[in-house]
Amino acid sequence: MFQGMHYIYEVYKERSFSKAAQNLYISQPSLSAAVKKIENRIGAPIFDRSSNPIQLTDCGKEYINCIEKIMDIQNEFENYMGDLQELRTGSLSIGASNLFASYILPSCISRFTLQFPQISIHLAEADTPFLTDQLSNGQLDLIIDNEELSPEIYAKYPLFSDHLLLAVPVKHLPSAQKTPEYLTVPDILQDRHKATSYPAVDLHLFEHAPFLLLRSGNDTRHRADLLCRKQKFTPNVILELDQQATSYHLSCYGMGITFVSDILIKKAPPCSDVVFFHLDDSISFRSVCFYRKKGRYVTRAMEIFLDMAAEILSFS
C-alpha cells in the first residue's frame, strides 16, 4: 500500500505535480499515473486536484502521517547503521534561529566536521515554530533555542544562560538628571550585567523615543511585550523586524531602542553609540538549550555533537 510513497510525499511537499516531477527526474504524466495507481490501490483520492495549489484530502492527510512514521523508522535504521560504521557515514540535521546559527553554532559545527568529515551536516535556519515542527516530524535531529519547549515531547540539554537587555542609542537617552546607571559593551563583555545589584530600568523614561521590535511569534518579542505590559508601558514602535541582529545594528545607527540578547552584544562588532539597561530578571533571563524529540533513536553522531558543543559553549 505504501509502494511508491516517495512520489506522494514529493507532490505533498511541492503542492505541485510539475515541480515534484522535476525533482524526481520523471515526466509529469508518469508521476500523475503513478499517483493515480496508488490512489486506486487504496480506494480513495489522496489529493484534491480542484484547488490551486493542490491540497490533501482527509485520506491524504492520514496517508502522509503514515508515510512520515515510516520515514522516521527508516531514518532510525540508517542512523543505527551509521553508528555501526563508527561515523564513517551518516548525517546530522540541526535547526537554529539566525542568532544561534550566526554566532553560536559555527564553532561547534566546524570542530565536529574537522573531526568527522564523513558526517554530512545540514543546518536549518528559521523561527522556533518551524524548527519545532521539523523536529517533531523527524526532519531535524536537534535544535538550539532559548524557548522552553514541552518536557513531555522534547529532551533538553542546557548549555548556558541568555539575558535580554534594553539597547538605547545615546541620542535617545533622557536628560542627564533622569538617566539611570547604564552599561556599556565592555561591561557586557565582563558580565557585569549579571550582577543582581542592577535594578530593572523604568521603561517610561523612554515613552517618547522610537522603538524597534521583532515581529510577533518570536520569543524576544514575546518577552519584550511581557516587560512592557508589566510596567503598563506602550512603546512607540516605528519598525518591526525579523532578525534581532538587524534591530540591534539599526539601534547602533541611532534609529531606535530595541531589546537585545547579551549573546549578540558579545559577538557583534563593538558599538560605542549604544548603552544598555538591565531588565526584569524574571522575564529577561533565558536558558539556551539543545532539544531533541523524545522517543527517537539518539545516534552516536548526536551524542558526540552534544558533548562537543557543551564543552565548547561552557564558557558562555
C-alpha positions in Angstrom: 0.0 0.0 0.0 3.0 2.3 0.6 4.9 1.3 -2.5 5.9 4.4 -4.3 5.2 6.6 -1.3 8.1 8.9 -2.3 6.1 10.0 -5.2 3.2 11.0 -3.0 5.5 12.7 -0.5 7.2 14.8 -3.1 3.9 16.1 -4.5 2.8 16.8 -1.0 5.9 18.9 -0.3 5.8 20.8 -3.5 2.0 21.1 -3.7 2.5 20.7 -7.5 2.8 17.7 -9.8 5.0 19.6 -12.2 7.6 20.7 -9.6 7.5 17.2 -8.0 8.2 15.6 -11.3 11.2 17.9 -11.9 12.6 16.9 -8.5 12.1 13.2 -9.2 13.5 13.5 -12.7 10.4 11.9 -14.3 7.8 13.2 -16.6 4.6 14.8 -15.2 2.3 12.3 -16.9 4.4 9.4 -15.5 4.1 10.9 -12.0 0.4 11.5 -12.3 -0.1 7.9 -13.4 1.9 6.6 -10.5 0.0 8.6 -8.0 -3.3 7.6 -9.6 -2.3 4.0 -9.4 -1.6 4.4 -5.6 -5.0 6.1 -5.1 -6.8 3.3 -6.9 -4.9 0.7 -4.8 -6.1 2.3 -1.5 -9.5 3.1 -2.9 -9.6 6.9 -2.2 -8.1 10.1 -3.6 -5.0 11.5 -1.7 -5.0 14.9 -3.4 -7.8 17.4 -4.1 -6.8 18.5 -7.6 -9.6 21.1 -7.8 -7.6 23.6 -5.7 -4.5 25.5 -6.6 -2.1 24.7 -5.1 -3.4 21.1 -4.7 -4.4 20.1 -1.2 -4.6 16.8 0.7 -7.9 15.0 1.2 -8.8 13.6 4.7 -7.5 10.3 3.4 -4.4 12.0 2.1 -3.6 13.6 5.5 -3.6 10.2 7.2 -1.6 8.7 4.4 1.1 11.4 4.8 1.0 10.9 8.6 1.8 7.2 8.0 4.5 8.0 5.5 6.3 10.2 8.0 6.2 7.5 10.6 7.7 5.1 8.0 10.3 7.7 7.2 11.1 8.0 10.9 11.7 4.3 11.1 13.9 4.3 8.0 15.9 7.2 9.3 16.4 5.5 12.7 17.7 2.4 11.0 20.0 4.3 8.7 21.4 6.2 11.7 21.9 2.9 13.5 23.9 1.5 10.6 26.0 4.7 10.6 26.8 4.1 14.3 28.0 0.6 13.4 30.3 2.0 10.9 31.9 4.3 13.5 30.7 7.5 12.0 32.3 6.8 8.6 29.0 7.8 7.1 25.8 9.5 8.2 24.2 12.8 8.7 23.2 15.3 11.3 20.5 17.9 10.9 20.5 20.9 13.3 18.0 23.8 13.5 18.6 27.3 14.9 17.4 30.8 14.7 19.5 33.4 12.9 21.1 34.5 16.2 22.3 31.0 17.1 23.1 29.9 13.6 25.3 33.0 13.1 27.0 33.4 16.4 26.9 30.2 18.4 26.9 27.1 16.2 29.8 27.9 13.8 32.5 26.9 16.3 30.7 23.7 17.2 30.0 22.6 13.6 33.5 23.5 12.4 35.2 21.4 15.1 32.8 18.5 14.5 33.3 18.4 10.8 37.0 18.7 11.2 36.9 15.5 13.4 34.2 13.7 11.4 34.4 14.9 7.8 32.3 12.0 6.5 29.2 13.1 8.5 27.0 15.4 6.4 25.8 18.4 8.4 22.6 20.1 7.5 21.8 23.5 9.2 18.2 24.8 9.0 17.8 28.5 9.9 14.3 29.5 10.8 11.9 30.6 13.6 11.1 28.4 16.6 7.6 27.2 15.4 9.0 26.0 12.1 12.0 24.4 13.8 9.9 22.5 16.4 7.6 21.3 13.7 10.6 20.0 11.8 12.0 18.4 14.9 8.6 16.7 15.6 8.3 15.1 12.2 11.9 13.9 12.1 13.3 16.4 9.6 15.7 17.7 12.2 17.8 15.8 14.8 18.5 18.7 17.1 17.5 22.3 17.6 19.1 25.0 19.7 16.7 27.5 21.2 16.1 29.8 24.2 12.3 29.0 24.4 11.1 26.5 27.0 9.7 23.5 25.0 7.4 20.9 26.3 9.3 18.4 28.5 6.8 15.7 27.6 7.7 15.9 24.0 11.4 17.1 23.9 14.5 16.1 25.8 16.5 19.1 26.9 20.3 19.7 27.1 21.1 23.0 28.9 24.0 25.0 27.6 24.2 28.5 29.1 22.1 31.5 30.1 20.9 34.3 27.9 19.9 37.8 29.1 17.8 40.3 27.4 18.9 43.9 27.8 17.5 47.3 26.6 19.7 48.8 24.0 19.4 52.6 23.8 21.2 54.8 21.4 23.0 57.6 23.2 21.0 60.2 21.2 17.7 58.8 22.8 18.8 58.9 26.4 16.7 61.1 28.7 18.2 64.2 30.3 21.3 63.7 32.4 19.3 64.3 35.6 16.9 61.4 34.7 19.3 58.9 33.2 19.8 55.9 35.5 23.0 53.9 35.7 23.7 52.1 32.4 26.1 49.5 31.0 28.4 49.7 28.0 29.7 47.0 25.7 32.9 46.4 27.9 30.6 45.9 30.9 28.6 43.2 29.0 31.8 41.5 27.9 32.8 41.3 31.6 29.3 40.0 32.5 28.7 43.0 34.8 25.1 43.0 33.6 24.5 39.7 35.5 25.1 41.4 38.9 21.9 41.4 41.0 22.6 44.9 42.2 21.3 46.5 38.9 17.6 47.4 39.2 15.3 47.0 36.2 15.0 50.2 34.2 11.8 52.2 34.2 10.6 52.0 30.6 8.6 55.1 31.0 11.8 57.1 30.7 11.7 56.3 27.0 8.0 57.0 26.4 8.7 59.5 23.6 11.6 57.5 22.0 11.3 55.3 18.9 11.4 51.5 19.4 12.5 48.7 17.0 10.8 45.4 17.9 10.8 41.9 16.3 7.7 40.6 14.8 5.2 38.6 16.7 5.9 34.9 17.1 9.5 35.4 18.3 10.5 34.7 21.9 12.4 38.0 22.2 9.2 39.9 21.0 7.1 37.9 23.4 9.3 38.8 26.4 9.5 42.4 25.3 5.7 42.6 25.3 5.7 41.0 28.8 8.2 43.5 30.1 6.2 46.4 28.7 2.9 45.1 30.0 4.3 44.6 33.4 5.2 48.3 33.6 2.0 49.3 31.8 4.2 50.9 29.1 3.3 51.2 25.4 6.4 51.6 23.2 6.4 53.9 20.2 7.1 51.2 17.7 8.4 52.6 14.4 9.6 49.4 12.8 9.1 45.6 13.2 11.8 43.3 12.0 12.5 39.6 11.5 16.0 39.4 12.9 17.5 40.5 16.2 20.8 41.3 14.6 19.1 43.7 12.2 17.3 45.6 15.0 20.5 45.9 17.0 22.5 47.2 14.1 19.8 49.8 13.4 19.9 50.7 17.0 23.7 51.2 16.8 23.0 53.7 14.0 20.7 55.6 16.3 17.4 54.6 14.7 15.7 53.5 17.9 15.6 51.5 21.1 15.5 47.7 21.0 15.6 44.6 23.2 18.8 42.6 22.6 20.4 39.4 23.8 23.8 39.6 25.6 24.9 36.9 23.2 24.6 39.2 20.3 26.2 42.1 22.1 29.2 40.0 22.9 29.5 38.6 19.3 28.7 41.6 17.2 31.3 44.3 16.5 31.6 46.7 19.5 29.3 49.7 19.3 30.1 52.8 21.4 26.9 54.7 20.4 24.6 52.5 22.3 24.2 51.8 26.1 22.3 49.1 27.9 19.9 48.9 30.7 19.0 46.0 33.0 15.5 44.4 32.7 13.4 42.3 35.0 15.3 39.1 35.6 12.1 37.0 35.9 11.3 37.8 32.2 14.7 38.7 30.6 16.6 35.6 31.8 16.5 32.7 29.4 18.2 29.3 29.3 19.7 28.2 25.9 19.4 24.5 25.3 19.6 21.8 22.7 16.4 19.9 22.2 15.7 16.5 20.6 12.4 14.6 20.2 11.8 12.1 23.0 11.5 8.5 21.9 13.6 9.0 18.8 16.8 7.0 18.4 19.8 9.0 19.6 22.7 8.4 17.1 26.3 8.4 18.1 26.8 11.5 15.9 24.1 13.3 18.0 25.8 12.2 21.3 29.2 13.3 20.2 28.0 16.6 18.9 26.1 17.4 22.1 29.1 16.6 24.2 31.4 18.6 22.0 29.0 21.6 22.0 28.6 21.5 25.7 32.4 21.7 26.1 32.9 24.5 23.6 30.0 26.6 24.9 30.7 26.1 28.6 32.4 29.5 28.8 29.2 31.3 27.8 
